[in-house]
Amino acid sequence: MMRLVTKMLAVCLLLVLRVSHAQAVDPIRVCGDPNPVDWMTPEQRKDHYQTYRISGISIEIVKATFKVMGRSGTFIGSLPWNRCLSEVENGNVEFAMGAYFNEARSEIFDYSIHYNTLTPQIFYLKSKPVIAADLSELRHYRGCGLIGSSYSHYGLKEDELDLATGYDSLLRRLRAGRCDYFLEELEVISNFKKIGKNILAEPDIDHINAPWASAPSRYLITGKGRNSKLLEQVNHALEAVIKSGTAKKIWDVQIQNVPYKP
């Protein structure tokens, strides 16, 4: 009888330890570029000071992915993009979200499946229109871009552009005549109206498609070879979030005027 009781106690203790271990699993740390407001927007109090709680498309899709996995996440929105990438590369943060693919980056990071595909655009002043049916024509103009962003899908390297630290600086450079255009995806710019900056409605700004550009997709990325099993779990869960229509529902809540493309 005592043996049976001892065995039962041992089994119960093992179950308690397993549950405790499952509960003690650390949240998955994820960082991202704080600039693209369509996917990571700091919430504001009534006094307009930013809080530390951030939300947006990528965060909500990643949260839904982690929920399928039975995991939670810690989202870091205070790091500049290059610092975010460095922290992921060094293993201090598990994932960066919202990353575009490029060959150089793929040598340092492993990529998830993509969860959103965007529309490449050329933005310019209406008073100085840009006419470019291909990359060779675009090179007749001076371009601007953002520090840390990838422009390989447009066929350009970062050193071919005058790089700004943020979108306000980008617009100032354009209006000051330092460049003739800047490159960005339609979905990113259209959703600036969420924070009261409706760039598409600015009377002096216009935009056209970049027909030669490859439509970029957004990915989660992790340090090369660092989180192979976790990345596999993320891919399975992310695929389920997309196929179930959850990702589209998140997109439709955040952006009403541009259709969701996985």
MOSULCOR-V332912 format. One record per pair of residues at least 12 apart in sequence whose ideal C-beta (glycine too) atoms are under 6 Angstrom apart, sorted by the first residue. I is the first residue (numbers start at 0). GAP is how many residues later the second one is. Records with the same first field share a line. If there is no record, write none. Layout:
I: GAP, GAP
This chain:
26: 45, 46, 47
27: 43, 45, 66
28: 45, 64, 65
29: 43, 45, 65, 67
30: 45, 48, 53, 62, 65
31: 65, 66
32: 48
33: 43
34: 131
35: 152
36: 155, 157, 158
37: 149, 150, 153
38: 17, 18, 19, 59
39: 14, 16, 37
40: 15, 153
41: 12
53: 23
56: 197
57: 39, 40
58: 16
59: 190
60: 54, 186, 189
61: 35
63: 177, 182
64: 172, 173, 176
67: 169, 172
68: 164, 168
80: 67
81: 66
83: 12
87: 135
88: 19, 134
90: 132, 135
93: 128, 133
94: 125, 127
95: 125
96: 123
97: 120
98: 120, 122
99: 50, 116
101: 48, 50
107: 116
108: 112, 115
109: 112, 114, 121
110: 108, 110
111: 107, 108, 122, 123
112: 122, 125
113: 103, 105
114: 123
115: 102
116: 98, 100, 144
117: 67, 69, 98
118: 66, 67
119: 90, 93
120: 65, 86
121: 59, 86, 88
122: 59, 84
123: 57
124: 79
125: 78, 80
129: 50, 51
133: 78
134: 20, 77
140: 39, 40
141: 37, 38
142: 18, 36, 38
143: 17, 18, 26, 29, 35, 38
144: 16, 18, 38
145: 18
146: 16, 18
150: 32
152: 60, 61, 63
153: 29, 56, 59
161: 16, 17
169: 12
186: 71
189: 68
190: 64
241: 20
247: 12
